[in-house]
Amino acid sequence: MFEHLREDLASVRERDPAARSTLEVLTCYPGVHALIFHRLAHAAWGRNLFWLGRFVSHVSRFLTGIEIHPGAVIG
């Protein structure tokens, strides 16, 4: 999971000229937060922990304003 996070952070830094540091991307980008939450929700969903996946997805939507279904495959 941490390898994916490193790749995501590097990708944002490469594509967004306003991103000044990895720490800034990690702490201030709601899209990155939503992706992290989605990875957790998707892992729960894939282990048939459907309620937990939905709950994590719901918390993510509340915190970021971005909704991604826990069963969605990204990438």
C-alpha positions as CSV (number, residue, x, y, z in Angstrom):
1,M,0.0,0.0,0.0
2,F,2.8,2.4,0.8
3,E,4.4,1.9,-2.6
4,H,1.1,2.9,-4.3
5,L,1.0,6.0,-2.0
6,R,4.5,7.0,-3.0
7,E,3.6,6.6,-6.7
8,D,0.4,8.6,-6.3
9,L,2.3,11.4,-4.5
10,A,5.0,11.5,-7.2
11,S,2.4,11.5,-9.9
12,V,0.6,14.5,-8.4
13,R,3.9,16.4,-7.9
14,E,4.8,15.7,-11.6
15,R,1.5,16.8,-13.0
16,D,0.6,19.8,-10.7
17,P,2.8,22.8,-11.0
18,A,1.3,24.3,-7.9
19,A,2.4,21.3,-5.8
20,R,5.5,22.5,-3.9
21,S,6.3,19.5,-1.8
22,T,5.3,15.9,-1.2
23,L,4.2,16.9,2.3
24,E,1.9,19.5,0.9
25,V,0.3,17.0,-1.5
26,L,-0.1,14.5,1.3
27,T,-1.7,16.9,3.7
28,C,-3.6,19.4,1.5
29,Y,-5.0,17.5,-1.5
30,P,-8.5,16.1,-1.0
31,G,-8.2,14.0,-4.1
32,V,-5.2,12.2,-2.6
33,H,-7.1,11.7,0.7
34,A,-10.1,10.3,-1.2
35,L,-7.8,7.8,-3.0
36,I,-6.2,6.7,0.3
37,F,-9.6,6.2,1.8
38,H,-10.8,4.4,-1.4
39,R,-7.9,1.9,-1.2
40,L,-8.8,1.1,2.4
41,A,-12.5,0.8,1.6
42,H,-11.8,-1.3,-1.5
43,A,-9.6,-3.7,0.5
44,A,-12.4,-4.2,3.0
45,W,-14.9,-4.7,0.1
46,G,-12.7,-7.3,-1.5
47,R,-12.6,-9.2,1.8
48,N,-16.4,-9.3,1.9
49,L,-16.5,-6.7,4.7
50,F,-19.1,-4.8,2.8
51,W,-20.4,-2.7,5.7
52,L,-16.9,-1.6,6.6
53,G,-16.1,-0.7,3.0
54,R,-19.3,1.4,2.8
55,F,-18.5,3.0,6.1
56,V,-15.0,4.0,5.2
57,S,-16.3,5.3,1.9
58,H,-19.0,7.3,3.7
59,V,-16.4,8.8,6.1
60,S,-14.2,9.7,3.0
61,R,-17.1,11.5,1.3
62,F,-17.9,13.4,4.5
63,L,-14.2,14.5,4.9
64,T,-13.3,15.1,1.2
65,G,-16.6,15.7,-0.6
66,I,-15.5,13.0,-3.1
67,E,-17.5,9.8,-3.4
68,I,-15.9,6.6,-4.8
69,H,-17.8,3.4,-4.4
70,P,-15.7,0.8,-2.5
71,G,-16.3,-1.8,-5.3
72,A,-14.9,0.6,-8.0
73,V,-11.6,-0.5,-9.6
74,I,-9.3,2.5,-10.3
75,G,-6.4,2.3,-12.7
